[in-house]
Amino acid sequence: MLSITYPTLAEVDQTQLLAILNAQSTRSHLVAHNPFNPHSLQQWVTDKQALDDQPGYKVRAVVVDDELAGWCGLQPDEQSVEAAIVVAKHYWGLGPRVFADLLHWAKSFGHKEVVIHLLHSRRVYRHLERRAIRMATSERLGQRFTSYVFAVE
């Protein structure tokens, strides 16, 4: 069984984090933006740490068996709380386990719902569709998304 830990983003190797965030396989599933450089990555980590410090939110690195896999978190959303999972291609099957941990965090914070926004270019995920209490198409940052809303139980 894989060991998953969630250190702060500042606690992980920034060079490895930079490589994951700039990998084309990662970027193809995210909102279009310029690649990170060491300076912009540091600002991004600082911004995510500020979210992590706020009550009700948590943004962390995902480390699997002592190897950085990516990041995840509960972040503010226009309608509720967004659950975000961004991992390197090698770890794409890890999503359900990380999502379960995000739901546990959300419950401990008292959230009633969380939402996941996936770019419209991604297929509809049947396991997400079955578990969601509702789905919608949304527009954010000039791009279309399929948004899945989940009850926190």
N, C-alpha and C positions, 0 to 999 in steps of 0.2 A: 504494500500500500504506500502511495506517495505521501510524503510529509510536506504539508503546505504551511508556511508561516507568512505573516503580514507585517513586516517591519515598516517603518516610515520610509518615505521616498528618499529622504536625506541620508538614510542609513545604508543604502545600497550603492554599488559601483555605478557612478554616473556615466562612465564610458559605455558600460553594458546597457544602461537605460536608454542612452542616446541611440545606440545601435538598434534597439528594439523599436523605439518610436519612429526612427527614420527608415526602417525596412519597408520596402515597397509592399510586401505582403500585409503589413500592418496598416500602412497609409491608405491602401486601396479600400479599406472598410471604414475610414474616418472622414470627417469633414475636411475638405481640401484646405491645406495651409502650407506655408513654406516649411521646408525641413528645419529641424532644430539644429542649433549650433550650441557650443558649450554655454554661451551667455544666455540665449533664449531658453535653454533647458533649465538653467539655474533659476530664471525668473518663473518658469512654469512650475518647478518644484516648490518654490517659495509660495506661489499662489495656491497650489494644492495643499501645502502645509497649513496655510491660513484657513482653508476650508476644514481641514482635519482638526484644527483647534476649536472650531465652532461647535456648540452643542447640537447634536442630531445629525452630524455629518462625520464621515470617516473616509479618508483617501490614503491608500497604502500600496506598497509594492507587493507583488505576489512572488514568493520564493518557493521553489519546489526542490526538495532534497538539496538544499544549499545553492541552487542555481536560480538566478533572476529569470522569471518567466514573463513579467510585465507589471501591470498595475490594475487596481480596481478601486471602486469607492461608491459611497453614497454622497451625492452632490445635490445642491439646490436645482430645482427645475421650475419652469414657469407654473406648472400645475401641481406638482407634488415634489417627490424626491426621485432623482434619477439614479439608477443602478448602472454603473459603468464597469465594463471588463475589457481590458486591452492586453492581450498576451501575444507573445511571439508565435509564429505559425506552428512550431514544434509542439506547442501546448494548447492548440485550439480545442482539443477534446476535454480540457479542464474546466470549461465554462460552467457546466452544471454544478460542480463541487464548489466553485468560487461563488456562484450565485446563491447557493444554499447558505453559505456563510454571510453573504450580504443581507439575505432575508433575516438571518439571526440577528445581525447588527441592527437592522431596521426595527425589528420587534423590540430589542432592548432599548431603543431610543423612543419607542412609542409611536412610530409611524404606522399608518393604516394601509397605505399603498406605496408601491414603488413603480417606476416606469423605466422601460428599456427602449431606447430609440436606435433603430438599425437603418442604415442608408437604404433607400428604395431599391438600389441595385442588388441588394442581397435577397435571396429567396425567402419565402415565408417559411419559418421554422415551425413544423407541426407540433413539436413538443412545447414550444412557447405558446403557440396558438391555443392548444388544449388547456394549458394552465392559466392563461390570462383571463381576467374577468372582463376585459374589453380590449379591442384593438382599434386603431385609427391611423389614418395617414395624416402626417403633420408636416409643416415646413419650419425649418430652423436654419438660421444662418444661410439662407438662400438655397437650401437643398431639401429635397423631400425625404421623409422617413416613414417607416412603419413603426408605430409606437405600440408597445405591449404594456398593459397595466396589470399589475399583480397585487392581490390582497396579501397583506402581511398577517400571517396567522401564527 
